[in-house]
Amino acid sequence: MASSIGRAKDLPKEIQSLFCGFQPYLGGDDLLWALNEICITDKHKIAVPIGHALVKGPMGLQGTGRFWTPDRPVWDRTKNEMVIIGFGPSAKYTYDFKFQLFVAFNEVKVVDGKPVFAVLNTLCRKVESILMGIEAESRRLGIIK
């Protein structure tokens, strides 16, 4: 980490130490590392819709034949789908379901499959904490007043 300080090499050693203390690498502060990965990843591929098993509003199911529902529906990323209900070959049903979806991160270790808003809220708190730490140390050193 210390050898990767880069553009911060002109900052006082105390600030450089503070930066190193944040451990922004995989195996250190994994979430802070993920923030950098999110920043350098193609934004069109990073977020994907993920099905959610929550049924909203009224629902109806009428018919004959065999049907089933998985215990825990899982989003199939390769097909961009999730099986909520299945019907036998001779089943005849009419149905009206309303499902809620959420958006999740995709292809970024640590946050892969996690809801975007929850992760971003956590990252905002982490960044705010880091900025407050940098500000406090900068005040202590007399860099800012």
N, C-alpha and C positions, 0 to 999 in steps of 0.2 A: 504494500500500500504506500509506504513512504517513498518508494522509487517512482510511483505513479502520480506524484503530486502535481506534475505538469505546470500549468499556468499559475498555480498557487505558490510557486517556488519563491516569489518575491515577497510573500506574506511573512509576518513574524513566525518564528518556530512554534510559538504557543498556539497560533491559529492553525498551522499545519498539523500539529499534534491533535488539536480538536477535530479537524477533518478526519484524521486517521482513526480517532476514537469512535466515529460514527460507523465504521466498518462497512462501507458501501460495496461489499462484494459477497458473492455466493459463499455461504459458509460463515459469514459474519452476520450482517443485518440483511437477510435474504429479501425482505420487502423493499428495502432501499435499493438493493441491486435490481430488483424487478422494476422499480421505477425507471431506472436507466434503460432497461430492456424495452419497456413500453415506449420510451421516447425514441428509440432508434429502430423500432419495428414498423413495418408497413401498416399504417393505420386502417387500411381497408381490409386487412386480414386479422387484425388483432382482436376485434370484437365480433362475436357471433350470437345469433339468437339461440337461446337454450329453452327448451320446453319446460314447463313447470306443471306439476300435476294438480295444481289448484283449479278447481272448477268454479267459475264465477257465475252468479245469477241463476236463473231457472234452468233446469235441464230436463230432458225427457228422453225416454227410450221405450219403444213399443215394437213388438214383433214376435216372431217364432224362430226357433232354431237355437243352435249353440252360440254363445258368445263368452268372451273371457276378458279380464283386465289384468295386466301385470301387477304384481305386488308393489313394485317400485319402478315406475317408468323411467327409462334412461335415454337421454339424447344420443342418437347415433350420428356422430360427426361426419362419418364417411357418406351417409345418405342424407344428411341434414333433415332428420326426422326423428320422431319418437312415437312408439306404439302406445296408445292410450287404451284402445279397446280393439279386440279382434273378433271376427265373426267366422263361424263355420261355413262350409261351401254352400249349404242349402238355406242359410239363415236369411230371413227377410225382416229388416228393421227400418224404422224411421227414428231418427235421433236428432237432438238439438243440444249441443254442448257449447259452452263458451269457456275457453281456456285462456289463462294468463301466461304470457311469456316474459322472460327477462333476458337481458343481454349479459353475456359473460366474456371474460378474456379468453383468448385462444392462443395457443403456442407460445406462452411465456411462462417458463417454470415459476413455481411458487404461487402464481395467481391464476394459472390455467384452470378454466372451468368455474372460477369464482365470479359472483355478480359484480359488474363494473362499478355500480354506484357505491356498494359497500367497500370495495377496494379503494376507490378514489377518495372516499371519506377518510379511511384509515391513513392513506398516503398524505392527505391534506394535513391531518393532525401531526403526522410524523415530520413533514416539511416545516410546519409552523414551529414545532419544538426545536428542530435543528436551527432554524433562523433565529429563534429566541436565544439559543445557546451561543451562536456566533455573535449576536448583538451584545449579549452580556459579557463575553470574553473581550470583545472589541472595546467596550466601555471600560472594563477593568484595565486594559492595556493602554487606554487613552487614545486609541485610534479614532473613536467617535465620542462625542459628548452626550 
